[in-house]
Amino acid sequence: MRKEIAVFFSIFIASICFAENSKYLSTAINRFNESIVKVGSAGEKCRDEKRVLPGDLFDKIDASNDEKKIALAYYYFKTITDCTNDAVKDYLLASAVRMLADKDMPRGLRDADGLIVSTHLEFLKAEIKYNTISDEHRKYFAEIKELNLPFSPIKSAKALGLN
């Protein structure tokens, strides 16, 4: 009788644990999915706010075209990362929780992290190049308010004569 009670108790505990794990995994998946939607919405909002920079924006600075292009790239990626930063942080947390909750998580979903943070990586690369510009020119670029708002990089480069 004790063995039967022990077996029954073990099965009962296992079924409770399975149900808890199932709820746990389901919640982790739901949060992961919600975070993907938030990243997409944040990116969409940034794209909707993009505008073309005025053609005379850099007229008062004695910087080379290469320096202007570097600054344009830096501020483009900065505005995008600023715009999506909170959503990306939420995504990365949800992704980490999902990976821990779901040991069988498909590899493609694991690889999605790289895609989601790719803009942040490009921003780091642009920042390294931007830091090669003189302090004087960086201070000038930093004072241009339009560079800190989302803009279309290709159309703006054309408007600025930086083709």
N, C-alpha and C positions, 0 to 999 in steps of 0.2 A: 504494500500500500504506500509506503514511504517513497519507493521508486516511482510509482505512478504519480504521486503528488509532485515529486521533484520534476518529472518529465513534463507534466501539465504546467507547472509553474515556469519552467524554462521556455516552453512554447508560448505561454502567455506573455512573458517578459520580452521574448524575441519579437512577437507580433506588435507589441507596444513600441519597441525600438524601431521596427521597420516602419510603422505608421509615423512615428516622429521623424525618422530620416526622410520619409517621403514628403512630409510637410515642409521640412527643412530645405530639401532640395527644390521643391516646388516654389517656395518663397525666394530662394536664391536665384532661381531661373527667372521669376517674375521681376525681381529687382534688376537683374542683368538686362532683361529686355527693355524695361522702362528707362534704364540709363542709356541704352543705345538710341532710343527715341529722343531723349533729352539732348544728346550730342548732335543728332541730326537737326533738331529744332534750333539749337544754338548756332550751328553752322549756317542754317537757312536764314536766320535772322541777320547774321553778319553779311551774307551774300545780298540780301534784300536792301541793306543799308549802304552798299558800295556805291561810290560815285567816282567821277573822273576829277582828278586834281587839276586846278587851274594851270594853264600853260606858263604863267609868269611866276609860279611859286618859288622857283630857285633863282630868279633873276638877281637877287641881291647878294648871292654868295659866290665867292671866287673859288669854287671847287671844280675839279675835273668832271667830265661826264661819267667816268668810271666811279668816282666817289658818289656822285648823285645816284647812279644806278644801285650802288651798294646800300646807300641810305634808303632808297625806295624799297628795295627788297627787305631790308631790316624792318622798316616800319610796316610794310605789308604783313609780314609774318607776325610781328608784334601785335598788330590789331586783331589778327585772326586768333592768336593764342589767348589774348586778353578776353576776347569775346566768348571763347569756348572753354576757358580754363576750368571753371567750376563744374561744368558738365563732364569734362574729361576726367577730372578727379573722381567724381561720382562713378563714372564708368569703370575706371581702374579698380576702385574698391569693390564694386559689384562683380567685376570679372574675377578678382582674386578670391572673393568669397565663393563664387560659383565654382572655380577650379578646385578649391578645397572641399566643397560639398559634393562635387561630381567628379570622381576620379576617372570616369569614362567620358569626360567632356570631349567632344570631337576636336581634332587637331586644328581644323579650320577656324573654330571659335577661339582657340588659343592664339592663333596667328592674327586674329582681328585686333588684338592690342597694339601691334605694330602699326597697323593701318590707322587706328584711331589717334595715336600719338605722333604720326609722321609729320604733321605740321609743326609740332613742338620741336621735333628734331631739326627740321628745316630752319626754324627760328634760331636754334643754337648755332647752326652753321652760319646763318646770316649775321648773328651777333658777333661771332669771331671775326668775320670780314669787316663788320662795321667798326670794331675796335681798332682796326688798322688806320682808320681815318683820323686826322689830327683832332685834338681836343677842341680847338677853336671851331672847326667845321661841325663836329658832333654837337657842340653847344648851340650852334645856329640851327641845325636840323631839329634839335630837341624843342626849340621854341616855336616851331611851326605847328600850330594846333591841328591843321588839316591832316597832318601825317599820323595823328593819333586816333583818327576815325577811319572806319573801313573804306577802302577805295579799290578800284579796279587797277591792278598793276600794269597790265598791257596797254589799256586805253590811256592811263595816266602817263606812262612812259612816252607814248606817241605825242600826247598833248604837250609834254615837257621837252620834246625834241630829243629824246634819249633812245631812239630806235636802234 
